[in-house]
Amino acid sequence: MNNKLVEYRKTFGYSQERLAAKLGVSRQTIISIEKGKYDPSLNLAFQLANVFEASIEEIFVYDEKGDKK
C-alpha cells in the first residue's frame, strides 16, 4: 500500500514525534507507515484521516502491483 502521509504531515506542520503523540503511537510507528513497512490498523487509518481532514483513500492508496504481501 502506498501512502501520502509524509506530504500530509508536512502540510499540516506536524513532526513525526508530534503526530505520534497526538495519535498515541510511537514515532517508530509513524516512520514505518511513512516508509510503507507497516500498514496501520483501520482505527489508526481513521484517526489519521480525521487529523488531516481527509478520507482514508486520499492518504492511503492500494496498489495491487506494488503490494508486497
C-alpha positions, 0 to 999 in steps of 0.5 A, spaced: 500 500 500 502 506 498 501 512 502 501 520 502 502 521 509 509 524 509 506 530 504 500 530 509 504 531 515 508 536 512 502 540 510 499 540 516 506 542 520 506 536 524 513 532 526 513 525 526 514 525 534 508 530 534 503 526 530 505 520 534 503 523 540 497 526 538 495 519 535 498 515 541 503 511 537 510 511 537 514 515 532 517 508 530 510 507 528 509 513 524 516 512 520 514 505 518 507 507 515 511 513 512 516 508 509 510 503 507 513 497 512 507 497 516 500 498 514 496 501 520 490 498 523 483 501 520 482 505 527 489 508 526 487 509 518 481 513 521 484 517 526 489 519 521 484 521 516 480 525 521 487 529 523 488 531 516 481 532 514 481 527 509 478 520 507 482 514 508 483 513 500 486 520 499 492 518 504 492 511 503 492 508 496 492 500 494 496 498 489 495 491 487 502 491 483 506 494 488 503 490 494 508 486 497 504 481 501 
